[in-house]
Amino acid sequence: MNRTNFAAIGAIIAWFALLGQYYLSIENRIASVAEATVRYFSYFTILTNIIVAVFFTAHLLGSNSSLKKFFQKPGTATAVTLYITIVGLVYQFVLRQTWNPQGFQRLIDELLHSVVPAVAIIYWFLYEDKTKPQWKQVPAWLIYPALYLVFILIRGAFSGFYPYFFVDVANAGYSKVMFNSCLLLLAFSCFAALFVVLAKWMARSYTQ
């Protein structure tokens, strides 16, 4: 399968999952539509799946597209893959046991947390130029998760809504949440380093 077809499949899956989750969020809301919408966009899973969906969609655009050129910048594909990898890992090892979705919700849940991450990782291994990821890019890759943590903590302080239990200041307290946040950023850093190491190893393998 060529890159374009693979990207098209990834885009379809990601957009379907995102629209499905938004429908469920509105259908099962316990707040106003406006608040439910804000909460929908407060999840790192949703924001990151949007990034992945746009990433795959950009590959279907013409070569002169500014969006496509942005995602073709060195290291951008690796950053996107890093973010969605963490989404998948945190869900599988931390969040999966906290609830048991059924029916359509389970389908959407698996797409967002398992299928889309897997598709993105496979895409990275198959199509990313392994000479592009560099050590100097790692600090920039951490800006998005760091800003996200700041956003949810500030909004939570005013709204009382925290999308994940491990950043719920109301129940865990600031010291525990800060500790959890540091662990998350450490995980991002470690996996960012892992992607760089893998890229460099694979790049050397291709040239031998």
C-alpha positions as CSV (number, residue, x, y, z in Angstrom):
1,M,0.0,0.0,0.0
2,N,1.4,3.4,-0.9
3,R,1.7,6.4,1.5
4,T,-1.4,8.2,0.1
5,N,-3.8,5.3,0.4
6,F,-2.5,4.5,3.9
7,A,-3.0,8.2,4.9
8,A,-6.5,8.1,3.5
9,I,-7.4,5.1,5.7
10,G,-5.9,6.7,8.7
11,A,-7.8,10.0,8.1
12,I,-11.1,8.1,7.7
13,I,-10.7,6.1,10.9
14,A,-9.6,9.1,12.9
15,W,-12.3,11.5,11.7
16,F,-15.0,8.8,12.2
17,A,-13.8,8.2,15.7
18,L,-13.7,11.9,16.6
19,L,-17.2,12.5,15.2
20,G,-18.5,9.4,16.9
21,Q,-17.1,10.5,20.3
22,Y,-18.5,14.0,19.9
23,Y,-22.0,12.6,19.1
24,L,-21.7,10.4,22.3
25,S,-20.5,13.4,24.3
26,I,-23.5,15.4,23.3
27,E,-26.0,12.5,23.6
28,N,-24.8,11.6,27.1
29,R,-24.0,15.1,28.4
30,I,-24.7,16.1,32.0
31,A,-24.1,19.8,31.2
32,S,-25.1,22.2,28.5
33,V,-24.1,21.6,24.9
34,A,-21.6,24.4,25.1
35,E,-20.0,23.0,28.3
36,A,-20.1,19.4,26.9
37,T,-18.3,20.7,23.8
38,V,-15.6,22.4,25.8
39,R,-15.2,19.3,27.9
40,Y,-14.9,17.2,24.7
41,F,-12.0,19.4,23.5
42,S,-10.4,19.2,27.0
43,Y,-9.3,15.6,26.6
44,F,-5.7,15.1,25.4
45,T,-7.0,12.0,23.6
46,I,-9.4,14.1,21.5
47,L,-6.9,16.9,20.8
48,T,-4.2,14.4,19.8
49,N,-6.6,12.4,17.6
50,I,-7.5,15.7,15.9
51,I,-3.8,16.3,15.2
52,V,-3.4,12.8,13.8
53,A,-6.6,13.2,11.6
54,V,-5.3,16.5,10.2
55,F,-1.8,15.0,9.8
56,F,-3.2,12.2,7.6
57,T,-5.6,14.5,5.8
58,A,-2.7,16.9,4.9
59,H,-1.1,14.0,3.0
60,L,-4.0,13.9,0.7
61,L,-3.7,17.6,-0.3
62,G,-1.7,19.0,-3.2
63,S,2.1,19.5,-2.9
64,N,1.6,23.3,-2.6
65,S,-0.7,23.0,0.4
66,S,0.8,25.0,3.4
67,L,-0.7,22.4,5.7
68,K,1.0,19.6,3.9
69,K,4.3,21.5,4.0
70,F,3.9,22.0,7.7
71,F,3.6,18.3,8.5
72,Q,6.5,17.6,6.2
73,K,8.9,19.6,8.3
74,P,11.7,17.6,9.9
75,G,10.5,15.8,13.0
76,T,6.9,16.8,12.8
77,A,5.6,13.3,11.9
78,T,7.7,11.9,14.8
79,A,6.1,14.4,17.2
80,V,2.6,13.5,16.1
81,T,3.4,9.8,16.5
82,L,4.9,10.4,19.9
83,Y,1.8,12.2,21.1
84,I,-0.6,9.5,19.9
85,T,1.7,6.7,21.3
86,I,1.4,8.2,24.7
87,V,-2.4,8.4,24.3
88,G,-2.5,4.7,23.6
89,L,-0.1,3.7,26.4
90,V,-1.7,5.8,29.1
91,Y,-5.1,4.3,28.2
92,Q,-4.0,0.7,28.0
93,F,-2.0,0.8,31.3
94,V,-3.8,3.5,33.4
95,L,-7.3,4.2,32.2
96,R,-8.7,1.0,30.6
97,Q,-9.5,-0.6,33.9
98,T,-11.4,2.5,35.1
99,W,-14.5,1.9,33.0
100,N,-16.1,-0.7,30.8
101,P,-17.8,1.0,27.7
102,Q,-20.4,-1.0,25.7
103,G,-21.8,-0.9,22.2
104,F,-20.9,2.0,20.0
105,Q,-19.0,3.7,22.8
106,R,-16.7,0.7,23.0
107,L,-16.1,0.8,19.3
108,I,-15.2,4.5,19.4
109,D,-13.1,4.0,22.5
110,E,-11.0,1.4,20.8
111,L,-10.6,3.4,17.7
112,L,-9.4,6.5,19.6
113,H,-7.1,4.7,22.0
114,S,-5.9,1.6,20.2
115,V,-6.5,1.6,16.4
116,V,-5.5,5.2,15.6
117,P,-2.3,5.0,17.7
118,A,-1.5,1.7,16.0
119,V,-2.1,3.1,12.5
120,A,0.0,6.2,13.3
121,I,2.9,4.1,14.6
122,I,2.8,1.8,11.6
123,Y,2.8,4.8,9.3
124,W,5.9,6.2,11.1
125,F,7.8,2.9,10.7
126,L,6.8,2.6,7.0
127,Y,7.0,6.1,5.6
128,E,8.7,8.6,7.9
129,D,12.2,9.7,6.7
130,K,14.3,8.3,9.5
131,T,17.0,11.0,8.9
132,K,14.6,13.8,10.0
133,P,14.2,13.2,13.8
134,Q,17.0,14.8,15.7
135,W,17.9,15.2,19.4
136,K,17.6,19.0,19.2
137,Q,13.9,18.7,18.3
138,V,12.9,16.8,21.6
139,P,12.4,20.0,23.7
140,A,10.1,21.4,21.1
141,W,8.1,18.2,21.1
142,L,7.4,18.6,24.8
143,I,5.7,22.0,24.4
144,Y,2.3,20.7,23.4
145,P,1.9,18.3,26.4
146,A,3.3,20.9,28.8
147,L,0.8,23.5,27.5
148,Y,-2.0,21.0,27.7
149,L,-1.3,20.3,31.4
150,V,-1.2,24.1,32.1
151,F,-4.5,24.5,30.2
152,I,-6.5,21.8,32.1
153,L,-5.1,22.8,35.5
154,I,-6.1,26.5,34.9
155,R,-9.5,25.6,33.5
156,G,-10.1,23.0,36.2
157,A,-9.4,25.6,38.9
158,F,-12.3,27.7,37.5
159,S,-14.7,25.0,36.3
160,G,-14.0,22.1,38.7
161,F,-13.8,19.8,35.7
162,Y,-10.6,17.7,35.2
163,P,-10.6,15.2,32.3
164,Y,-8.4,12.7,34.0
165,F,-8.3,11.4,37.6
166,F,-4.5,11.8,37.8
167,V,-4.7,15.5,37.2
168,D,-7.8,16.1,39.4
169,V,-6.6,18.6,41.9
170,A,-10.0,18.6,43.8
171,N,-9.4,14.9,44.8
172,A,-5.7,14.4,44.6
173,G,-4.3,17.8,45.6
174,Y,-1.8,19.9,43.9
175,S,1.3,18.1,45.1
176,K,0.1,14.7,43.8
177,V,-1.0,16.3,40.5
178,M,2.3,18.0,40.1
179,F,4.0,14.7,40.7
180,N,1.8,13.0,38.2
181,S,2.4,15.7,35.7
182,C,6.1,15.4,36.0
183,L,5.8,11.6,35.5
184,L,3.8,12.3,32.3
185,L,6.4,14.7,31.0
186,L,9.1,12.3,31.8
187,A,7.3,9.6,29.8
188,F,7.0,12.0,26.9
189,S,10.7,12.7,27.1
190,C,11.7,9.0,27.3
191,F,9.6,8.0,24.4
192,A,10.8,11.0,22.4
193,A,14.3,9.8,23.0
194,L,13.2,6.3,22.0
195,F,11.8,7.5,18.7
196,V,15.0,9.4,17.9
197,V,17.2,6.3,18.8
198,L,15.0,4.1,16.6
199,A,15.1,6.6,13.7
200,K,18.9,6.8,13.8
201,W,19.3,3.1,14.1
202,M,16.9,2.5,11.2
203,A,18.6,5.2,9.1
204,R,21.9,3.5,9.6
205,S,20.4,0.1,8.7
206,Y,19.0,1.5,5.4
207,T,22.4,2.8,4.4
208,Q,24.4,-0.4,5.1
